[in-house]
Amino acid sequence: MTREKAIFRVTIWGGVINTLLVAIKFAAGILGHSAAMIADATHSLSDFLTDIIVLVFVKISNKPADNQHVYGHGKFETLATALVGAALLIVGGLLAAEGIEKILFVIHGNTLPMPGKIALWAALASIALKEVAYQFTVHVGRKHNSPAVIANAWHHRSDALSSIGTAVGIGGAIILGNKWTILDPIAAVIVSIFIIVTAVKICKESLSDLLEQSLPKEIVDEIERIVYQDHDVSELHHLRTRRIGSNYAMEMHVRMPGDISLFEAHEHSIQIEKRLKERFGEHTHIALHIEPTKVNGAYAHPVKNQ
């Protein structure tokens, strides 16, 4: 199965689960008089919207390079990741604001409606379904090195965490009685904090890629080890790295003996690029510039040193 088809399939299945849960949660929240469940339903609705974002942008990112996008369309996938993170951040903020408002409502002497058992059952069903959605989505995201799909998987898990908090709040209110209905909005606020933390992490990583941040040090070190496997390489310098969507890009200068032929230098560069692509993927962008080894700190024509 191709990368695009795998991502499409896993996102569609996630969308089916989200659509089902949106209907169940809104109905359970309204019938069960649960603010936490209605907030949870809103979170699932945002999950459904991010599924659409991932489907659209990942399809665009898989288009081949053209005259207007000579490096390909990988940045569209990074943009999708940023949008998923932003959606999570907005949802988390709204859930927190609504929960705090209801907590203050109770502190001022008012009473919230007792949540019904239907809301509790809906929360438990959501926990199970969204954790399953997280597991199969993150598996595909990691297998195909897709930041957008991995971010969407965390959106599924944040919904599962949201439902855990909702279940605790609703269950606590049901068991302890009317005086403890405040547990429902408290649970919503606690869950919103988890969602916001996840959203900030996703946004930070995607913005780093959009701003051309270098690849992590462990990846850079591995690139250097692969290049130095060629025993004729005396020095690697001016190494620049970045991410283009789900692919890596790297530019480098490599020094080799000045007396080898142009043909030999070309063969060396082909083998270096081959090893790098075997490790980091066929679509890795590599720009390799070969220079002669310096003699006493300066370039020298090999004939003059004979």
C-alpha positions as semicolon CSV with decimal commas, in nm:
position;residue;x (nm);y (nm);z (nm)
1;M;0,000;0,000;0,000
2;T;0,134;0,344;-0,094
3;R;0,201;0,612;0,167
4;E;-0,087;0,829;0,044
5;K;-0,337;0,541;0,046
6;A;-0,232;0,431;0,396
7;I;-0,275;0,784;0,532
8;F;-0,608;0,825;0,350
9;R;-0,744;0,497;0,488
10;V;-0,639;0,554;0,850
11;T;-0,775;0,911;0,846
12;I;-1,108;0,797;0,699
13;W;-1,147;0,536;0,975
14;G;-1,064;0,802;1,233
15;G;-1,327;1,027;1,075
16;V;-1,590;0,753;1,098
17;I;-1,517;0,706;1,470
18;N;-1,528;1,084;1,527
19;T;-1,860;1,122;1,344
20;L;-2,014;0,846;1,555
21;L;-1,881;0,992;1,879
22;V;-1,993;1,349;1,800
23;A;-2,353;1,227;1,765
24;I;-2,336;1,005;2,077
25;K;-2,168;1,266;2,298
26;F;-2,392;1,558;2,207
27;A;-2,701;1,343;2,265
28;A;-2,564;1,207;2,594
29;G;-2,454;1,553;2,708
30;I;-2,794;1,708;2,643
31;L;-2,998;1,416;2,779
32;G;-2,761;1,364;3,073
33;H;-2,731;1,735;3,162
34;S;-2,350;1,715;3,153
35;A;-2,139;2,020;3,068
36;A;-1,827;1,804;3,060
37;M;-1,985;1,569;2,805
38;I;-2,096;1,855;2,580
39;A;-1,742;1,995;2,600
40;D;-1,612;1,648;2,516
41;A;-1,845;1,636;2,214
42;T;-1,703;1,969;2,095
43;H;-1,355;1,819;2,120
44;S;-1,462;1,522;1,905
45;L;-1,608;1,766;1,651
46;S;-1,269;1,938;1,630
47;D;-1,116;1,592;1,574
48;F;-1,346;1,544;1,276
49;L;-1,244;1,881;1,130
50;T;-0,874;1,800;1,167
51;D;-0,933;1,468;0,987
52;I;-1,052;1,673;0,689
53;I;-0,746;1,902;0,715
54;V;-0,510;1,603;0,714
55;L;-0,682;1,441;0,413
56;V;-0,666;1,760;0,204
57;F;-0,314;1,873;0,291
58;V;-0,144;1,533;0,285
59;K;-0,288;1,473;-0,063
60;I;-0,139;1,805;-0,176
61;S;0,196;1,730;-0,010
62;N;0,229;1,404;-0,207
63;K;0,213;1,584;-0,543
64;P;0,543;1,565;-0,734
65;A;0,771;1,867;-0,770
66;D;0,685;2,117;-1,043
67;N;0,823;2,444;-1,181
68;Q;0,664;2,645;-0,901
69;H;0,759;2,400;-0,624
70;V;1,099;2,258;-0,720
71;Y;1,147;2,113;-0,369
72;G;0,808;1,942;-0,382
73;H;0,495;2,011;-0,175
74;G;0,608;1,864;0,158
75;K;0,558;2,190;0,347
76;F;0,181;2,152;0,301
77;E;0,195;1,854;0,538
78;T;0,386;2,066;0,791
79;L;0,119;2,335;0,754
80;A;-0,149;2,071;0,820
81;T;0,034;1,973;1,139
82;A;0,038;2,336;1,252
83;L;-0,336;2,369;1,182
84;V;-0,411;2,052;1,382
85;G;-0,206;2,193;1,672
86;A;-0,384;2,529;1,648
87;A;-0,724;2,356;1,650
88;L;-0,624;2,164;1,962
89;L;-0,507;2,486;2,128
90;I;-0,837;2,663;2,056
91;V;-1,042;2,366;2,179
92;G;-0,836;2,342;2,497
93;G;-0,878;2,713;2,566
94;L;-1,254;2,705;2,510
95;L;-1,295;2,399;2,733
96;A;-1,093;2,566;3,009
97;A;-1,294;2,891;2,988
98;E;-1,627;2,709;2,998
99;G;-1,520;2,489;3,288
100;I;-1,390;2,786;3,493
101;E;-1,715;2,973;3,429
102;K;-1,920;2,683;3,570
103;I;-1,687;2,642;3,870
104;L;-1,736;3,010;3,955
105;F;-2,111;2,959;3,910
106;V;-2,106;2,692;4,183
107;I;-1,873;2,892;4,411
108;H;-2,126;3,176;4,406
109;G;-2,385;2,946;4,563
110;N;-2,554;2,800;4,258
111;T;-2,609;2,432;4,178
112;L;-2,534;2,252;3,855
113;P;-2,772;1,983;3,723
114;M;-2,684;1,627;3,823
115;P;-2,530;1,449;3,519
116;G;-2,709;1,133;3,407
117;K;-2,566;0,783;3,370
118;I;-2,606;0,803;2,993
119;A;-2,328;1,064;2,990
120;L;-2,103;0,832;3,192
121;W;-2,156;0,543;2,949
122;A;-2,084;0,772;2,655
123;A;-1,757;0,881;2,817
124;L;-1,648;0,520;2,873
125;A;-1,729;0,429;2,512
126;S;-1,529;0,732;2,394
127;I;-1,223;0,630;2,596
128;A;-1,215;0,287;2,432
129;L;-1,285;0,399;2,076
130;K;-1,045;0,696;2,077
131;E;-0,757;0,496;2,225
132;V;-0,805;0,240;1,947
133;A;-0,807;0,527;1,694
134;Y;-0,485;0,665;1,848
135;Q;-0,306;0,329;1,826
136;F;-0,375;0,256;1,460
137;T;-0,325;0,620;1,353
138;V;0,009;0,670;1,530
139;H;0,128;0,336;1,387
140;V;0,065;0,456;1,031
141;G;0,209;0,801;1,108
142;R;0,536;0,656;1,239
143;K;0,560;0,393;0,966
144;H;0,529;0,655;0,691
145;N;0,709;0,936;0,881
146;S;0,410;1,171;0,863
147;P;0,408;1,453;1,123
148;A;0,051;1,547;1,030
149;V;-0,081;1,194;1,089
150;I;0,111;1,165;1,418
151;A;-0,033;1,501;1,528
152;N;-0,380;1,376;1,435
153;A;-0,317;1,061;1,639
154;W;-0,241;1,277;1,941
155;H;-0,567;1,459;1,873
156;H;-0,738;1,119;1,910
157;R;-0,554;1,051;2,236
158;S;-0,632;1,397;2,374
159;D;-0,998;1,313;2,313
160;A;-0,951;0,987;2,505
161;L;-0,789;1,182;2,791
162;S;-1,075;1,429;2,774
163;S;-1,321;1,144;2,810
164;I;-1,130;1,000;3,108
165;G;-1,160;1,332;3,286
166;T;-1,525;1,352;3,186
167;A;-1,594;1,001;3,317
168;V;-1,425;1,080;3,650
169;G;-1,618;1,405;3,688
170;I;-1,954;1,259;3,592
171;G;-1,900;0,939;3,791
172;G;-1,788;1,133;4,098
173;A;-2,093;1,359;4,082
174;I;-2,330;1,062;4,041
175;I;-2,175;0,867;4,330
176;L;-2,127;1,157;4,575
177;G;-2,452;1,343;4,510
178;N;-2,572;1,695;4,424
179;K;-2,311;1,876;4,635
180;W;-2,037;1,735;4,415
181;T;-2,169;1,826;4,070
182;I;-1,879;2,075;4,059
183;L;-1,658;1,774;3,979
184;D;-1,803;1,781;3,626
185;P;-1,655;2,124;3,525
186;I;-1,338;2,059;3,731
187;A;-1,280;1,752;3,517
188;A;-1,330;1,962;3,203
189;V;-1,067;2,215;3,317
190;I;-0,811;1,944;3,405
191;V;-0,862;1,780;3,068
192;S;-0,824;2,115;2,890
193;I;-0,478;2,156;3,045
194;F;-0,366;1,822;2,895
195;I;-0,504;1,929;2,558
196;I;-0,328;2,269;2,566
197;V;0,008;2,111;2,658
198;T;-0,021;1,867;2,365
199;A;-0,124;2,149;2,130
200;V;0,171;2,368;2,226
201;K;0,412;2,081;2,162
202;I;0,263;2,010;1,818
203;C;0,262;2,379;1,720
204;K;0,620;2,427;1,836
205;E;0,747;2,131;1,631
206;S;0,558;2,229;1,315
207;L;0,664;2,595;1,337
208;S;1,026;2,484;1,380
209;D;0,999;2,296;1,050
210;L;0,830;2,590;0,876
211;L;1,110;2,818;1,000
212;E;1,375;2,579;0,861
213;Q;1,513;2,458;1,194
214;S;1,802;2,212;1,160
215;L;1,739;1,842;1,212
216;P;1,805;1,703;1,563
217;K;2,169;1,649;1,662
218;E;2,136;1,270;1,658
219;I;2,023;1,282;1,293
220;V;2,307;1,520;1,200
221;D;2,558;1,290;1,374
222;E;2,421;0,993;1,179
223;I;2,454;1,182;0,850
224;E;2,818;1,251;0,932
225;R;2,884;0,885;1,018
226;I;2,736;0,771;0,686
227;V;2,942;1,023;0,485
228;Y;3,266;0,925;0,661
229;Q;3,207;0,560;0,568
230;D;3,373;0,664;0,242
231;H;3,743;0,639;0,340
232;D;3,845;0,895;0,076
233;V;3,643;1,165;0,253
234;S;3,890;1,372;0,456
235;E;3,646;1,639;0,576
236;L;3,274;1,716;0,582
237;H;3,180;2,081;0,634
238;H;2,905;2,336;0,562
239;L;2,645;2,071;0,650
240;R;2,299;2,223;0,647
241;T;1,986;2,022;0,726
242;R;1,611;2,078;0,744
243;R;1,281;1,899;0,704
244;I;1,053;1,933;0,402
245;G;0,723;1,782;0,513
246;S;0,795;1,418;0,596
247;N;1,130;1,417;0,413
248;Y;1,479;1,533;0,511
249;A;1,690;1,779;0,313
250;M;2,067;1,814;0,350
251;E;2,338;2,015;0,180
252;M;2,709;1,959;0,239
253;H;3,065;2,012;0,117
254;V;3,291;1,705;0,110
255;R;3,669;1,706;0,065
256;M;3,848;1,423;-0,119
257;P;4,200;1,372;-0,262
258;G;4,270;1,625;-0,537
259;D;4,434;1,369;-0,766
260;I;4,126;1,154;-0,827
261;S;3,947;1,199;-1,159
262;L;3,616;1,375;-1,207
263;F;3,463;1,036;-1,289
264;E;3,590;0,888;-0,961
265;A;3,465;1,188;-0,761
266;H;3,124;1,146;-0,923
267;E;3,117;0,776;-0,834
268;H;3,200;0,860;-0,472
269;S;2,917;1,115;-0,454
270;I;2,670;0,864;-0,600
271;Q;2,760;0,605;-0,336
272;I;2,735;0,859;-0,052
273;E;2,392;0,971;-0,173
274;K;2,282;0,609;-0,209
275;R;2,373;0,527;0,152
276;L;2,199;0,841;0,280
277;K;1,879;0,762;0,089
278;E;1,885;0,400;0,206
279;R;1,883;0,531;0,562
280;F;1,655;0,837;0,538
281;G;1,428;0,754;0,244
282;E;1,431;0,768;-0,135
283;H;1,283;1,120;-0,139
284;T;1,561;1,269;0,075
285;H;1,692;1,588;-0,088
286;I;2,074;1,583;-0,105
287;A;2,300;1,855;-0,244
288;L;2,663;1,737;-0,232
289;H;2,956;1,960;-0,335
290;I;3,296;1,793;-0,371
291;E;3,621;1,983;-0,307
292;P;3,988;1,875;-0,318
293;T;4,162;1,821;0,016
294;K;4,359;2,127;0,126
295;V;4,740;2,115;0,147
296;N;4,889;2,338;0,418
297;G;4,554;2,514;0,451
298;A;4,515;2,593;0,080
299;Y;4,389;2,423;-0,235
300;A;4,676;2,303;-0,453
301;H;4,685;2,152;-0,802
302;P;4,785;1,785;-0,758
303;V;5,041;1,804;-1,042
304;K;5,240;2,069;-0,854
305;N;5,283;1,840;-0,555
306;Q;5,437;1,551;-0,751
